[in-house]
């Protein structure tokens, strides 16, 4: 199974069948084919739910419930839109509803609920943070000397404008100008590199993919 959480193309049965054709198989009683739909769309549903909820546990719960809702109401899918669009809309609605309930619980119970639902960094996110740190350090290293030292003292070390100017024998306006230009250069450098890497962000990796598949199939077997 690949890093996206999806098996290789030839590892799934009926790899050439469209979503609509698989939906027809499921409607006809081939419940096992529903796994194909789950694995095909786990990445998209994860990113859609993750954009609304930042708690990883809640995101997986939303994904599972979205699949259950889709399976339960599969007869309502009329193929006027793509199945992936219909499924994504279900996940988005479920995520929005979950977020609203969480906000209501937070207001009702104060900081206790807010603390209980605060997102915890996963190993994947810690790895992303490390990569982002390296990317930023490389971008800072790429700045011209005059701009790099101002950025380091002001934004990384936390010196004030006057303290930075004093350390570098510069006036306040020169410090502000160089800092502004340094930030602009960094935004451009980081944005250009992130653009290439953006497609790899928020991956739904294989173990989590398998976990969602197993949970959903277990639940629909009793529907």
N, C-alpha and C positions, 0 to 999 in steps of 0.2 A: 504494500500500500504506500502511495506516495506521500510527500510531506504536506500536501494540501488536505489530507484526510480522506482522499478518494483512492480507491484501488486503481491499478493500471487499467487502461481501457479494455484490454482483453480479459481482465479478471472478473468483470461483472457479466452476468448472463444478458443476452439480448442487447449488446452494446450499441447496435445500430437502430434499435427501436426508438421512436419519438416518445416524449412524455405522454402524449395523448394515447398512443398505442398501449403504453404500459398501464395508464389509468384504466383503459378498457379491460385489460387483463385482470387488474385488481377488482374492478366491478364485477367481473365474471366469476370471482371467487379465488383467484390466484393471489392470495394475501402475501405470499413470499416475494412477489415482484415489487411490493411497496418498498422493500429495502433499496431497490435500485433508485427510486425517486429520492429517498432520504440521502443516500450517498451522493447523488448528483447535485443536490441543492443544499447540503449542509454548509458549504462555504458561504453561499449567498445569504442564507438565513442567519448565520452567525454574524456576518458583517452588518446586516440590517438591524438585528436585535442589539448588537454591540454599540451601534451608533446612538441608540436610545437609552440603553442601560449600561452602566459601567461595572456592575457587579457580575463577575464571571459565572457564579452559581445561578444567579437569576437568569442570565442569558441562556444557559443550557436548559433551565426549566422552561423558559419561554419557547425555545426551539422544540422541545419535546411536546409541549402543549399545542404548538402550532401544527405539528404533524398529526397529532391526535384529532385536532379540530378538522384538519383537511381530510383525514381518513373518514371521520364520522359524517362529513358533509360532502363526500366525494360525488354523490349523485347530483349535487348542485353545480358542479363544474360543467359548464355548457360549451366550453371550447370557443367562446367568442373572444377570449384573450388567451395568451400562452399560459400553460399550467404554472410555469415558474413565476409569472406575474401574479397570478391568483394566490399561489402559496406564499409569496413574499408579502402580499397585502395582509394575509391572515397573520403572519408573524409580526408585522409592524403593528397591527391592531392589538395583538396580544401583548407586545412589549409596551405600548403606550398605556394600555390598561394596567399592566403590572407596575409601571412607574407611577401612575396616579394613585394606586392603592398604597404603594410604598410611601409616597409623599403624604397621603392622608394619615397613615400610621405614624409617620414622623411627627406631624403636627399634633396628633392625639397623645403621643407618648413621650415627646421631647427627644432629648439627645440619646436616650437609651437605644431606641430603634435605629437612629442614624448611625450610632457606633456599631450596632450589630450588623448592619448591612453595608458598612464601608468596604470598598473593594480591597482585596489583598493582592499583592503582586504575585503572579505565577512565575514559574521558572522561564516560561517563554517571554513574559514581559520584562523580566530582569535581563534576559539576553538582548531584547530590543533596546532597553535602556543603555546597556553597555555599548551597543552598536551606535546609538545616537550620540553618546558621549564621545566616542571615537571620531564620529563624523564631524562633530562640532570642533573638537580639538584640531583636527586636520584643516578645517576651514579657517580657524583662527591662525594656525601656523602659516597659512597661505596669504595672510594679509601683509601689506607693506609694513615695514618696521614702524614707521611713525604712527600708523593707525593701530597696529597690533598692541603696542605698549599702552596706548590710551585705553583701548578696549579692556585689556587685562586689568589695568588699575581701577577703572571705573566700574565695569560690569561684573568682573570676576572677583576682584579683591574687595570691591565695595567702597573705594575711596570716593570722597565728594569731588565735585568739579574743582574747587579751590585747592584741595589737597593734591589732586592729580597735577594741576597746573604748577603747583609749588615743586612737586617732585621732578617735573620735567622741564621746569623753567619756561612755562607757557602761560599765556593769558587765558582767562576763562572762556572767551569766545573761540580761541583756537582749540581748546579742549573739546568744547561742544561741537565744533565743526568736524573735527577728526573722529569723534565718537559717532556722530551722525553718519559719516561716510563709512566708517568701519562696520556699523550695523547694517547699512545698505549692502555693502559687499558680502557680508555674511549671509544675509537673507538670500541674495542671488546665488551664492555658492551652495548653500544648504538646499535651497529650493530645486536647483538643477539636479542635484544628486538624489534628493528625495523623490523627484519626479520619476526617475528610473527605477527606484526601489519601491514606489508606492504600491505597485501591484502585489508585492510580497508581504505587505503589512496585514496584520490581523488574520493570520492564517489559522484555520481550524484543523489542527494536526491529528494524525491518525488515531492515537489513543482516545481522544475526545470524540472523534467521529464514531469510533466503534462503540463508545459508551452510549451515545445518543441513539444509535441504531438499535443496540440491545434493549435499551429502555423502552423505545417506541414499539418495537416488535413485541415485546413482552406485554405491553399494555393493549395493543390492538388485538392480540390473540384472544383477549377476553371481551372485546367490544361486540 
